[in-house]
Amino acid sequence: MKIEIVSTQVIIPSSPTPTHLRNHKLSFLDERIPPSYIPLILYYNGHKNITQSEMCDRLKRSLSDALVRFYPLAGRMNGQISVDCNDQGMLYLEAKADGKISDIIRSMDSDHYDFLENLIPFKSNGCLTTALEQLAVQATSFSCGGMTIGICSSHRIGDASTLDSFIKCWAAIARGDQTDVASPVFNASTLFPPRNTPDYSPNFKCPPVQPLSIKTVMKRFVFTSSALNTLKSQVTQNSSVLKPTRVEVLTAFLWNRCLIAKGVDSFSVAYHPVSLRGKIPGVTRNSFGNIYQMVRAENVTGEKNWIILAEKIRDAFGKMDGEYFQELLGEKGFEVAKENFMGISKFLELGNVEVLRFSSFCRLGFYGADFGWGKPVWVSSGSYGGKDRIFLFDSVEWEGGIEAWVVLADQEMERLQQDLEFQHFTSSFAS
């Protein structure tokens, strides 16, 4: 399938950012995030009453209005500690493709994942980026009348929940629904005060942000609600874990099967980001920034029983409690967050510890992003950085199911796909 960029422009807020809002300070939760992007693609079928040209016009107008509320996304980094909200704008591209949306979705079963990078404005090069824009959007029109909206949102200043809030606001403005237009809350730097060190910078030597020297493969695996319920039953019947969530059991199962595919019987660690929204006073679902901490589960002995790993996952999530949140808000909050974040780098730099990094997009509102021509028929990542990554998305095909996008070295991926127990939960229940 051929994709051609037909136009490129900069979109600025429809009204200027007030002078007193020009300096957006990063919180100490933001400060350790390298300059990278969260890539996301929304897929839409065509609409009989709206042409693709009208779709693009609506996207551009509503983007300009949404940037008034999310003004840091139209700014530029001011060193490493703040954003100059100078209204220089975001990047907007329009492209045309000579294929159908359905062709792309079907191709995901044929391992054509590299094609997805053609649907986002910034292509991956490791994880780091030198782009100046905090936000970029690519609207790609297909010959079937459908469209994809590829988004790259700066991870330096916001997480997936921040992106979710922006898309919700943007879509509501586009379809003219003023009752659903929420404004972001910019209180992260007050709750988590920045260090204000002029020469501060993230750890750019951290392995996750370095280009890979080995060949990696990304594949998508679907776990139906029936498969997940079976995993839950196995955990509750054979462990002390009560009411495990689908994300918990799938994390434990994938951790286990990936370790077996790697042939690892030694120390391994699984990481999962946990949003702080709704858990700390003053932090709401609309709080702007990287409002999360990493949960770390350790498998010191190389345990291969995934039920035991599920217990470790539950214990790790349990440590994100009120006491931890109080420490994060206290005088030593920066040191607490630093230790939490640096743990990944520490284990990766050791070289003799297997580190799997999970990211869950489940229960975010991406499938509700209706710009006026219906909700997405599918949502996917746009690219991936690093290896041993696992991204979890809600399944639109199987209600209550999860799509797991797994990134491994190519030979490890081959062994994972040949794993009979893995096949059982990804194939036997999908009928």
N, C-alpha and C positions, 0 to 999 in steps of 0.2 A: 504494500500500500504506500502510495506516494503522498507526502505532506509538504505543502509549500507555504512559507510565510508570505502573506500578501500585504501586511501593513504593520508598522511599529510606531507607537506614540507614547507620550508621557501624559498621564492623567493626574491633575492636581485637585485638591479639595474645591468644592463649589463656592466656598467662602473661606476667607483667610483665617488662619489660626490666631487667636488673640495673643498679644505679646506676653501676657503673664503665663501662658501655657507653652511657650516656645521651648523650654528646657525640660525634657522628660528624663528624670533621673532613673537609672537602673537600680533595682534592689540588689542585695547581696545574693539573692537566689539567681538573678540574671547574670551576675558578673563572671561566673565561671563557665558560661556557655560559649563555645567557639562560634565564629561567624559561619553559620550554615543555614540551610533552609529546610522547612517541612514541606515535602512535595505531596500534593493531593490532586486527584482527577475526579471530576463529577461527570457522569455520562447521561445524556438526555436524548430521548426519541424526538422526532420532529413533531410539530404541532400544525394542524390544518389551518388555524386562523392567524398564525404568526410566521412571517418569513424569517429566514436566517439573518437577513440584513436588519430586520426589526429587532431580533434577539440581541444582536451585537450593539445596536444603538441603545437599547434598554440597559444592557450591561454597563456600557460606558457612562451613561448619565447617572445611574444608581451608584456606580463606583465613586464618582465624584462627590456625591452626597454622603455616602458612607464614610469617606475619608475625613469628612468634617468631624465626625464623632470619634473615629479611630485615627486621629491626626498623627501619632508617632509613625504610622505606616507610610506616611507621605514625607517623612523627614530623612535625615542622614545622620549616621553615627558621629558623635562629637568625641573623638578619642575612643576610650574603652568604657566610659562610665556613664554616658548619657546620650540622648538623641536630640539633635537640633531639629525641632519641629518647624522647619523652614518652608514647608509646602512645595518642595522641589518635585514631589510627585512620585508615582509608581509607574512601573513599566507595563504596558498593555500591548499584546500582539494579537493579530488575527491571522488565521491560517485556513487553508482548504485541503481536504483529503479526498482522494478519489475512491473511497470505500464506504462501508456501512458500519454503524455502531455495533451491530450484531456480529460483524466479522471480527472485531477486536475482542469482544467477549468470548466468542468461540475459540479464538486463537490462544486464549489463556490456557486452554486445555492442550495446546500444542507447543507450549514452552516458548512462545514468542514474547517474552517479557521485556527484552531490550527495546522493543518498539515503543513502550510506554514513555520513554524519555523524549520521544518526538512530540508528545502531547503536553509537555510542560515547558515554561519559558527558559529555565536554567537547567542545563544538563549537568549531571553529577561528575565530579572529578575528585574522588575521595569524598570527603565531607566538607572540606573548607571551600569558601567562596570569596572572591574579591569584588563581587558586584556591589554597587553602592545602594541600590534600591532595597527598601525593607519589604516590599511586596511586588510581585509580578504575576500577571494573569495572561494566559493564552487561550483564546476562544477559537476552537477548530471546528469548522463546518464540514459536514460529510455529505456525500452525494445522495444519501437516503433522506436528507432533511434534518438529521439529528446533529447534535453538537456535543463536544466535550469542553469543559472548563478546567484547564490545568492551572493550579495555583502553587506558587512558591512563596511561603511566608517566612520571614526571618525568625529563626529559632533563637537568635541573639536577644530578642526583646519579648518573645512570647512563645507559649507552648501550644499543643494541639487544641486545648480548651479555648485559648485565646483566638485561634484560627476559627474554631467552631462558632464562637460568639460573633466574630466579624462576618462570617458567611451568613449567619442567621439574620443579622442586621441588614446586610447588603441585599439579601433575597427579599426581605420584607419591604424594603424601600423600592425594589424593582417591581414588585407586584402591587404596590400602592397600599400595603397594609400597615397603616401607621400605628395600630394597636400592638403590633409585634416588633416594633423598632426599639430595641434596648440600647442603652448607652453603656460603654465600658466604665469600669471603676478603676481609677488610677491611684490606688493607695498602697501599692506594694512597697514602694521605697520608704513609706512612713512606717509600715509594720516591720519591714526587714531593711533597716537603714544601710545604704551603700557605704563602702569604705572610703570613697572619695580620694583614691590614690590616682593621681594623674597618669602615671605610667603603668597602671594595672592592665594586665592582659591575661586571657585564659592560657591554659597549658597547651600550646600548639604542638608539643612533642608527644602528646597523648596518642597512643596507637589508633584509637577509633577515628581520628581525623587525618590519618596519613593514608596516601594511596596504597592500594594492596599490591603485593608482589606475587600473589597466587590467583589462580582462576577461581572465581566464585559463581554460583548459580542460585537464582531465586526461583522458587516454585510455589504455587498456590495449592493448598490442601483444604478441603471443606469438611468440617465436622458438623453433622446435623444435630438437632436438639436431642434426637433419640440416642445418638452416640455419646453426647455430653451427659445425658441423664444416666447412661450406663456407667460412665466413668465416675459420676457422682455416687452412684449406688455402691460401686466397688470401694470407694474411699470410706463412706459411712459404715459399711459392713466390716471393714478390716482395719480401721484406725479410730483414733479418738476425735477426729475432726467432725464437728457437727455442722450441718447445712453448708457444705462447701459450695462456692460459686463456680459457675462454668469457666470463668477465667482462671481460677485457682487450679481446678483439676486439669484443664488443658495445658496450663503452664507446667505443671508437674509431669504430665505425660510426655509433652514435647521435650522437656529437659532430659527426661530419661531416655527417650528413643534417639535423640540427637547424640547423647553421650555414647550410646551403644554403636551408632553409626560411625562415630569418631574412634571407637575402640579404646575409650578412656575408662580407666578404673582407678583414677587418682583424684586429687582435689579439683572440684569444680564449683562455680558460683553462678547463680541466676539472679539477674537484676530486673526489677519492674518499677516504673515510675508510678507514684501515687499522688493524685491531686490533693491539695490542701483545701480546696474550695468546699465550704460547708463544714469544715472540721475546726477552723480557727475563727474566733470572733472577728468580724470585719472583712473576712474573705468570702466573697460571694461567687456565684457561678459566672458573673460578668467581670470579675477582677482580671485586670490586664497584666500579663507578664508570665514568667516561668514559675508558676505557683505550684510546685511539686517537689517531692523528695523521692529518693530511690530506696526501694526495699531490696535488701540483699539476703538471699538464702544460700547457705554454704553446705556443700556436700564434701566434708573433709575426708571421709573414708572411701569415697568412690562408690557409695551405695547405689545399687542398680534396681532396687525395688521402688517403683514409681509411687507406690502408696506411702512409703516412708518419705519420699521427696515431697508429697502433698502435705504431710505433717510439717515439714520444714518450711514450705511456702506459707502455710497458715501461721506458724510461729513468727515468721518474718513480717507478715502483714500486721500481726498483733502488736509488734513493737512500735508501730505508728499509732501511738495512743496519746491520751491527754498529757501525760508526763513529758513525752517527746515534744509535743507541740509547745508546751510551756517553756521548755529549754530553747526551742527555736525562736521564741518571742523574747527570751531573756537577754541578759547582758552578753552571754556567750553564744548567742544565736549564730553569729557568723562562723565561729569555730565549729559548731555543730553541723552547719550546712557544708562547710568546707570538708570536714571529715567524711560526710555522707557522699559528696560528689567525688572527692579524690579517691575513694575506695575503688572505683572502677579502674582508674589509671594505675593505681598501685598493683592490683591483681593482673592487669594486662601487661604491665611492664615486667612482672616477674617471669613471664614466659612459660612457666611450668604449671599454670593454673588455667583450666578451661573456663572461659567466661561467656555466658549466653545472655544477651540483652533483649528483653521483651519490651514491646510497646503496645498498649491496648487502646484502640480507637473505638471499642465497643461502647455503646450507650451515648456516644456523642451524636449530635443532631444532623450529621451530614446528609442522611437520607431524607431529611425534611426540607432540604434547600430548594424551594420552589420559587423560581424567578418570574413566574407568570405563564410558564408552559409545561407545568407538571413537575413532579419530583424526579430525582435521578433514578434511572433504571439500574445503575451500578455505581459503586464508589471504589476507588483503588488508590494505592500508593503510586507515585510517579517514577520513583527510582529508589535506590538504596545505597547506603554508604557503609563500608566495612563488611565484615563477615560475622557469622554466628549471631545474626539478627533475626528476630521473629516479630512480625507485626500482626496483630489480631484485629479483624474487622467483623462487624455484624454481617451475616449472610442475608442478602435480599432474596435469594432463591429458597432457602430453608429457614423458615421463621424460628427464631431462637437459636439458630446455628451460628457458627463462627468460621470465617475464612482465615486460615493461618498462612501468612506469606513468610516462607522460611528461606534464609540466605546461609548457605554452607559452601565449603570447598567442593568442587565438582565430584570428586570421588566419594566424599562423605554423603553427598546428596544421592548418589547412585545406591549406596548401601541403605540409606534411609528408605528409599522407595522400594527396596527389596525386602524390607523388614515385614514379616508376616503379621505381627501384632499391629504394627502401624497401618498396614494395608486393611486390616480388619475394621479399624475404626474410621478409615477414610473412604472405604469402598462398600463394605457390607451393609452399612446403614443408609447409604445414598441410593435408595430405590423406592 
